[in-house]
């Protein structure tokens, strides 16, 4: 369960999103190759400055509330066969043979009785550059089907949440950029 910097009993996680074309969190959109640094999903941050940067030039800062608990990618395990099945079902997937070979190799090396961290599939698709078109939303759906709502990226004094499961958004509203304030850092316990 995610706890916010010492606050017990918190029922939501409040984060910020900066966007040029906010459409609401209803779905994971197809992404361009340059916008899939950590994978497909809704990118949220604890930093008001970062949200303002992405909203600069006519965009919006959005205050987003996520329902807790969140099932984090770092704690997930899936059957290796599920990962292979998912990759085989993607239409027109470039580097399919290489991805399948890597899943098998990593599963044999790091596998836990036929279990695999689903981030392996995500990372391979990022590294092979195949998250464009419908493959981005498909991997986000695969993550949710595998019991993962989001990934947590902690770096440079702020936290990023890459949300795969848009159903976790229970409220969102635009806020004036000057009124956006940092959210507490995220602590997982």
Secondary structure as GFF3:
##gff-version 3
##sequence-region A 1 189
A	DSSP	beta_strand	2	4	.	.	.	ID=ss1
A	DSSP	beta_strand	12	19	.	.	.	ID=ss2
A	DSSP	three_ten_helix	33	35	.	.	.	ID=ss3
A	DSSP	beta_strand	42	45	.	.	.	ID=ss4
A	DSSP	alpha_helix	48	55	.	.	.	ID=ss5
A	DSSP	beta_strand	60	67	.	.	.	ID=ss6
A	DSSP	three_ten_helix	73	75	.	.	.	ID=ss7
A	DSSP	beta_strand	78	79	.	.	.	ID=ss8
A	DSSP	alpha_helix	80	89	.	.	.	ID=ss9
A	DSSP	alpha_helix	96	110	.	.	.	ID=ss10
A	DSSP	beta_strand	115	116	.	.	.	ID=ss11
A	DSSP	alpha_helix	119	127	.	.	.	ID=ss12
A	DSSP	alpha_helix	134	145	.	.	.	ID=ss13
A	DSSP	beta_strand	150	155	.	.	.	ID=ss14
A	DSSP	beta_strand	158	163	.	.	.	ID=ss15
A	DSSP	three_ten_helix	166	168	.	.	.	ID=ss16
A	DSSP	beta_strand	169	175	.	.	.	ID=ss17
A	DSSP	three_ten_helix	177	179	.	.	.	ID=ss18
A	DSSP	beta_strand	186	188	.	.	.	ID=ss19
###
